[in-house]
Amino acid sequence: MDQAFSVLKADINLESQVIIGDYHTTLNYAQSAVPVQTDDTLNLLLPILAQPIVQKIVDGSVMG
């Protein structure tokens, strides 16, 4: 798991509405493949976050 997260990258897309007085504008920002850094707390959070996802997959499966 640590090895998989060591190469994790994220795509970022932001849109911000800015109003200064009577002037309105939209600022857009995008950046692809941004490296994500994690620490040991990921090992504490992941079991809690992953359990409902795995349970939903198991509940939806059909044995054949």
C-alpha positions as protocol buffer text, in pm:
chain_id: "A"
residue {
  index: 1
  type: MET
  ca { x: 0 y: 0 z: 0 }
}
residue {
  index: 2
  type: ASP
  ca { x: 279 y: 242 z: 88 }
}
residue {
  index: 3
  type: GLN
  ca { x: 450 y: 167 z: -243 }
}
residue {
  index: 4
  type: ALA
  ca { x: 130 y: 237 z: -438 }
}
residue {
  index: 5
  type: PHE
  ca { x: 75 y: 570 z: -263 }
}
residue {
  index: 6
  type: SER
  ca { x: 439 y: 669 z: -315 }
}
residue {
  index: 7
  type: VAL
  ca { x: 364 y: 722 z: -687 }
}
residue {
  index: 8
  type: LEU
  ca { x: 19 y: 882 z: -637 }
}
residue {
  index: 9
  type: LYS
  ca { x: -52 y: 1183 z: -857 }
}
residue {
  index: 10
  type: ALA
  ca { x: -357 y: 1411 z: -870 }
}
residue {
  index: 11
  type: ASP
  ca { x: -512 y: 1635 z: -1135 }
}
residue {
  index: 12
  type: ILE
  ca { x: -618 y: 1974 z: -999 }
}
residue {
  index: 13
  type: ASN
  ca { x: -892 y: 2191 z: -1149 }
}
residue {
  index: 14
  type: LEU
  ca { x: -992 y: 2511 z: -970 }
}
residue {
  index: 15
  type: GLU
  ca { x: -1242 y: 2781 z: -1060 }
}
residue {
  index: 16
  type: SER
  ca { x: -1269 y: 3096 z: -855 }
}
residue {
  index: 17
  type: GLN
  ca { x: -1515 y: 3383 z: -889 }
}
residue {
  index: 18
  type: VAL
  ca { x: -1357 y: 3719 z: -803 }
}
residue {
  index: 19
  type: ILE
  ca { x: -1548 y: 4041 z: -742 }
}
residue {
  index: 20
  type: ILE
  ca { x: -1363 y: 4366 z: -681 }
}
residue {
  index: 21
  type: GLY
  ca { x: -1603 y: 4656 z: -667 }
}
residue {
  index: 22
  type: ASP
  ca { x: -1802 y: 4649 z: -993 }
}
residue {
  index: 23
  type: TYR
  ca { x: -1560 y: 4414 z: -1165 }
}
residue {
  index: 24
  type: HIS
  ca { x: -1635 y: 4041 z: -1186 }
}
residue {
  index: 25
  type: THR
  ca { x: -1405 y: 3777 z: -1330 }
}
residue {
  index: 26
  type: THR
  ca { x: -1349 y: 3404 z: -1321 }
}
residue {
  index: 27
  type: LEU
  ca { x: -1004 y: 3263 z: -1259 }
}
residue {
  index: 28
  type: ASN
  ca { x: -937 y: 2909 z: -1383 }
}
residue {
  index: 29
  type: TYR
  ca { x: -639 y: 2699 z: -1284 }
}
residue {
  index: 30
  type: ALA
  ca { x: -552 y: 2345 z: -1390 }
}
residue {
  index: 31
  type: GLN
  ca { x: -248 y: 2130 z: -1329 }
}
residue {
  index: 32
  type: SER
  ca { x: -206 y: 1762 z: -1417 }
}
residue {
  index: 33
  type: ALA
  ca { x: -5 y: 1487 z: -1249 }
}
residue {
  index: 34
  type: VAL
  ca { x: 78 y: 1675 z: -929 }
}
residue {
  index: 35
  type: PRO
  ca { x: 273 y: 1444 z: -694 }
}
residue {
  index: 36
  type: VAL
  ca { x: 85 y: 1368 z: -372 }
}
residue {
  index: 37
  type: GLN
  ca { x: 279 y: 1316 z: -51 }
}
residue {
  index: 38
  type: THR
  ca { x: 142 y: 1108 z: 236 }
}
residue {
  index: 39
  type: ASP
  ca { x: 273 y: 1015 z: 578 }
}
residue {
  index: 40
  type: ASP
  ca { x: 211 y: 733 z: 826 }
}
residue {
  index: 41
  type: THR
  ca { x: -132 y: 869 z: 922 }
}
residue {
  index: 42
  type: LEU
  ca { x: -259 y: 731 z: 592 }
}
residue {
  index: 43
  type: ASN
  ca { x: -222 y: 383 z: 742 }
}
residue {
  index: 44
  type: LEU
  ca { x: -460 y: 488 z: 1021 }
}
residue {
  index: 45
  type: LEU
  ca { x: -722 y: 647 z: 794 }
}
residue {
  index: 46
  type: LEU
  ca { x: -730 y: 406 z: 503 }
}
residue {
  index: 47
  type: PRO
  ca { x: -893 y: 108 z: 679 }
}
residue {
  index: 48
  type: ILE
  ca { x: -1174 y: 332 z: 807 }
}
residue {
  index: 49
  type: LEU
  ca { x: -1232 y: 497 z: 467 }
}
residue {
  index: 50
  type: ALA
  ca { x: -1195 y: 181 z: 258 }
}
residue {
  index: 51
  type: GLN
  ca { x: -1429 y: -45 z: 460 }
}
residue {
  index: 52
  type: PRO
  ca { x: -1760 y: 105 z: 333 }
}
residue {
  index: 53
  type: ILE
  ca { x: -1634 y: 95 z: -27 }
}
residue {
  index: 54
  type: VAL
  ca { x: -1527 y: -269 z: -2 }
}
residue {
  index: 55
  type: GLN
  ca { x: -1853 y: -359 z: 173 }
}
residue {
  index: 56
  type: LYS
  ca { x: -2057 y: -203 z: -108 }
}
residue {
  index: 57
  type: ILE
  ca { x: -1862 y: -406 z: -365 }
}
residue {
  index: 58
  type: VAL
  ca { x: -1917 y: -726 z: -168 }
}
residue {
  index: 59
  type: ASP
  ca { x: -2288 y: -653 z: -118 }
}
residue {
  index: 60
  type: GLY
  ca { x: -2333 y: -595 z: -490 }
}
residue {
  index: 61
  type: SER
  ca { x: -2152 y: -908 z: -600 }
}
residue {
  index: 62
  type: VAL
  ca { x: -2330 y: -1222 z: -719 }
}
residue {
  index: 63
  type: MET
  ca { x: -2182 y: -1567 z: -666 }
}
residue {
  index: 64
  type: GLY
  ca { x: -2211 y: -1786 z: -971 }
}
